[in-house]
Amino acid sequence: MPFEFGNKVAVSKDELIPAFYNSYNTLKSTLLRYKEQPYGPKRIMLGGNGRQLLVDYDTLPPQIKQAIPDPRKCDHILERFYEVDGDAVRFYSLFEFADGSNIKSDIQDKYIVNASVLHAILRLREARISDIIRKGGKVKGITQSLLSDSISFNRTLLAKHHTEHTLPSSLRHFKAALNNFETLVEGQLNYVSLISGKHKNDNSRKVFDHTEEFLNNMYADKKRKPTATDVYNDYEAFLTGYLEVHNNVTGEFYDPKNFKKISFATINKYLKKWRNQVATHQKRSDNRELKMGKYKPPFSFEMPKLAGSIISIDDRQPPFKTLEGKRVWFYLGVDIASRAIICQVYGDSKEGIIREFYRQLVRNYHMWGLNLPGELECEMSLNSSYVETFLKEGAMFRYVKMEANNPRGKYIERVNEELRYRKEKKREGWIARPKARKESNQPGVDTEKIKKLPYERIINECLQDIEDWNNEEHPDVEGLSRWDYFQQRQHEGVEPTNYKSFMRYIGNSTSTSCNVGNIHLNNSLFLIADGDSVAKGEKLITYMDRIEGKDIMVYWLDDNDGKVFKALAYIGDEYACELIEKPRPNRARMERTEKDTIAESILAAYTNTVDSYARRKMSTLDQLTIIDNRPKPERRFKIDQLTRAVPKPFEFPVNEEVMDDMDMPYVSSRKSLKDRF
């Protein structure tokens, strides 16, 4: 309601938005446009710093003033006497029935309005009687005039107070209600006389529940999204038979005879109750994030104490525009215990940024000599497609928690907010959110003059913010930075990084082959590895037998310098072995260092393993003589021109001793197939 502010009547922005202006920016633009004009809406007080934006009522357009009543005008005689009865508020809020229950809040409101109107009528009657007596008239028939005033006052109540009373409209019942109410009980008006004995009746409750369900179904129309006024108008049309309502689920056609007339204030009050809005608002809205923020109570957790226990990740767009009018994308990861930002990737779009983030995360932890964190919390939109691969629990992380459009469920949202309002807001080109909760974070007057920045500058300044953030003091440990906390307080129970579980999904891939134990990869030669060292002994022979001379697919990751630090070989979908870059000792012995000596010994062991295995295997082989006694096919086709030279028989050198031996018949020690079976 408008109210007097000094010698003017003020209207708050909440009464103007969104009923008459779509948004705060629209209202602000209108006020700025007419600021220097002799006409149009004018401010009385600026908003901000705890103040509320107030607009001069007299400067508003006629259609708005017609909808918002002027408190200076008295449209009804009862307005001079009407005010909310404070004693009634206290009485009905404290009243208890015999079973110890209280009056429902909506019924309390009805009783308070009725009591306040009756109290005003008593004051009006007293003033009217005094005036009649002063003028020498008769007071006969005054109750009828009071009844007429009571009935007509409902229109004023609805327009100015958005409510109505439910006092009797017949003279007999009105007179009885007024007499009962003014009968003092313990020196107080008889407020208990207005309490109906029916409002706790189960049958009445069932009828009311039926009506409330009907109103909720009408209000929950997702396509039309009706207002409370629309529902009231539709309900009135339904009661008068102009509107038919059909339940698509039960097939029922609702009968108007089963419903009672209800005032707009009552309908509006019921639709605004939380128990109804928690269902209707969620059904009307497709914005799951807003629904969860308004109707889903958040969890509260104790902050972890050890780094590496859990990280929180999400994408964000720093509030700056490039020279092309676009905003860059960042994907950040935060270690919750230390609050340190442990990974960041960026680009001009979301495409591919999520896979690159996980690659960079692995690079970073490898560079720091740490195992990947034990738990991940992330949003579902970009990560859901990986839930059956590397984001399966126990693969890349032991635990994975995905939140669907629930910003409050991820800790990183707090870090993003800090970056936005504590760091980025100070920089040139910062873009405010039009609907920010705090007025200080909303757009200023010169929002149209926001400067666009080069892409490289935006990236560089955002990276500088991250560096500053990590070097700032940890909020819980004095004298220790977030980064120092991250490095010094790692959880000892974090399991070793399981590269096999995720390398195929986030690693780079190269098709190659193994040739004499050497594999070409990324312009370098690689050897078969056993863990972090070159394979030797039986392990090498096993791996060689698996991949030597075969086509393989190698999945690998490189570090920030482009050097491969992890490579895994696969044959089809089956893991074969790990690879490691081939050591290269200096050819000149005069230039060799201890590192070259170690490299040469590794190569020697690798080569000798294969060579010695070949010799051992060769020594176990026996020489065989094969005699082919298979019958020759009959040669029916002949070529006349073919010259058939008869080869000379091979002549063995004569050796008497050998000849003596050859005269002895040969007896095989092996049984024939027939004898064996």
Secondary structure, 3 states (H helix, E strand, C coil): CCEEECCEEEEEHHHHCCCCCCCHHHHHHHHHHCCCCCCCCCEEECCECCECCEEEHHHCCHHHHHHCCCCCCCCCHHHHCCCCCHHHHHHHHHCECCCCCECCHHHHHHHHHHHHHHHHHHHHHHHHHHHHHHHCCCCCCHHHHHHHHHHHHHHHHHHHHCCCCCCCCCHHHHHHHHHHHHCCECCECCHHHHCCCCCCCHHHHHHHHHHHHHHHHHHCCCCCCCCHHHHHHHHHHHHCCCCCCECCCCCCECCHHHCCCCCHHHHHHHHCCHHHHHHHHHHHCCCHHHHHHHHCCCCCCCCCCCECCCEEEEEECCCCCECCCCCCEEEEEEECCCCEEEEEEEECCCCCHHHHHHHHHHHHHHHHCCCCCCEEEEEHHHHHHHCCCCCCCCCCCCEEEEECCCHHHCCHHHHHHHHHHHHHHHCCCCCCCCCCCCHHHCCCCCHHHCCCECHHHHHHHHHHHHHHHHHCECCCCCCCEHHHHHHHCECCCCCCCCHHHCHHHHCEEEEEEEECCEEEECCEEEEEEECCEECCHHHHHHHHHHHECCEEEEEEEECCCCCEEEEEEEECCEEEEEEEECCCCCCCHHHCCHHHHHHHHHHHHHHHHHHHHHHHHHHCCCCCCCCCCCCCCCCCCCCCCCCCCCCCCCCCCCCHHHHHHHCCCCCCCCCCHHHHC
